[in-house]
Amino acid sequence: MILSPLWLPVTLAAALFQTWRTALQQKLRGQLSVNAAAVVRYLYGVPVGAALLGLYMLVFGGSLPALNLPFLALAAAGGLGQILGTNLLIMAFGHRGFAVGTAYAKTEAVQGAILALVLLGERISAIAWIGISIGVGGVLWLSLAGKARNAGELLRATVQPAAVCGLASGFFFALTSVLIKAANLELPGDDPILRALVTLVAANILQTLMQGSWLLAREPDQARAVFTTWRTSAQVGALSACGSACWFTAFALAPVALVRAVGQVEIIFTLLFSRFYLREQPKRAEILGALTVVLGVVLVLVGR
């Protein structure tokens, strides 16, 4: 596969938007339920995604590709996978295992590489595989530093409900990446970025319908709250749409394994946000973990 050089900056932008959205979404904690907070991402993301699609077509030309049943099925499956991954991650937090849940959810880079190999036939070099493994190790170190002081505690942490939910969450996030790329490939046309933006809008609409229907049936009060919190919710939706647009574009331009591996720099952005915005001093373990993640990303890029 010939890689477009655009995939790398787009992936970095996706990780940055995701970190920014997560930070902003904290304002909604206590105002919205788990499902309502998720619906916000998709509902308010639809108009932003449509605007990005329209702007792209205005600047670069092209026409909307004809949607087909395989595309819609894959987009719906990918959207559902993201919903399940998000809910499982929140369940991991509910088991009082925020660090453990987050750490094991980040194994999505390795799980995504395996799924892409099995389902899409995407192959990457041995150096890239080593880089992915090192990067995941760095994320685990960052997430579990101070939580597991020895191998025994680390082993016990892996069988906690938080870890099980985290691993399942990582699986569904990885599966989402593969399904979204497969949906993109089902659309006609030679412009992968245009196809990615169409996939984004379609997936967000389907996600709004799926989780929105659940919310209306189970939590009607929260459905109203989605609109009463529109000032913050709209910002979360906009950042989510921008982040997903970058992720979907990166998946269209490069193997899923490489995109997810480089996307691990999200945890570096989190540390930078903590240091320069919240004025928190990083610990030695955090610096070591961050450098390990960077080393893993560098190896992925060398072996791409």
Secondary structure as the mmCIF struct_conf table of DSSP 4:
data_model
#
loop_
_struct_conf.conf_type_id
_struct_conf.id
_struct_conf.beg_label_comp_id
_struct_conf.beg_label_asym_id
_struct_conf.beg_label_seq_id
_struct_conf.end_label_comp_id
_struct_conf.end_label_asym_id
_struct_conf.end_label_seq_id
HELX_LH_PP_P HELX_LH_PP_P1 ILE A 2 SER A 4
TURN_TY1_P TURN_TY1_P1 PRO A 5 LEU A 6
HELX_RH_AL_P HELX_RH_AL_P1 TRP A 7 GLN A 25
HELX_RH_3T_P HELX_RH_3T_P1 GLN A 26 LEU A 28
STRN STRN1 ARG A 29 ARG A 29
TURN_TY1_P TURN_TY1_P2 GLY A 30 GLN A 31
STRN STRN2 LEU A 32 LEU A 32
HELX_RH_AL_P HELX_RH_AL_P2 VAL A 34 LEU A 43
TURN_TY1_P TURN_TY1_P3 TYR A 44 TYR A 44
HELX_RH_AL_P HELX_RH_AL_P3 GLY A 45 PHE A 60
HELX_LH_PP_P HELX_LH_PP_P2 LEU A 64 LEU A 67
HELX_RH_AL_P HELX_RH_AL_P4 LEU A 69 GLY A 94
TURN_TY1_P TURN_TY1_P4 HIS A 95 ARG A 96
HELX_RH_AL_P HELX_RH_AL_P5 PHE A 98 ALA A 105
TURN_TY1_P TURN_TY1_P5 LYS A 106 THR A 107
HELX_RH_AL_P HELX_RH_AL_P6 GLU A 108 LEU A 115
HELX_RH_PI_P HELX_RH_PI_P1 ALA A 116 LEU A 120
HELX_RH_AL_P HELX_RH_AL_P7 ALA A 126 LEU A 144
TURN_TY1_P TURN_TY1_P6 ALA A 145 LYS A 147
BEND BEND1 ASN A 150 ASN A 150
HELX_RH_AL_P HELX_RH_AL_P8 ALA A 151 THR A 158
TURN_TY1_P TURN_TY1_P7 VAL A 159 VAL A 159
BEND BEND2 GLN A 160 GLN A 160
HELX_RH_AL_P HELX_RH_AL_P9 PRO A 161 GLU A 186
BEND BEND3 LEU A 187 LEU A 187
BEND BEND4 GLY A 189 ASP A 190
HELX_RH_AL_P HELX_RH_AL_P10 PRO A 192 ARG A 218
HELX_RH_AL_P HELX_RH_AL_P11 PRO A 220 THR A 228
TURN_TY1_P TURN_TY1_P8 THR A 229 THR A 229
HELX_RH_AL_P HELX_RH_AL_P12 TRP A 230 LEU A 253
BEND BEND5 ALA A 254 ALA A 254
HELX_RH_AL_P HELX_RH_AL_P13 VAL A 256 VAL A 262
HELX_RH_3T_P HELX_RH_3T_P2 GLY A 263 VAL A 265
HELX_RH_AL_P HELX_RH_AL_P14 GLU A 266 PHE A 276
TURN_TY1_P TURN_TY1_P9 TYR A 277 TYR A 277
BEND BEND6 LEU A 278 LEU A 278
HELX_LH_PP_P HELX_LH_PP_P3 GLU A 280 LYS A 283
HELX_RH_AL_P HELX_RH_AL_P15 ARG A 284 VAL A 302
TURN_TY1_P TURN_TY1_P10 GLY A 303 GLY A 303
#
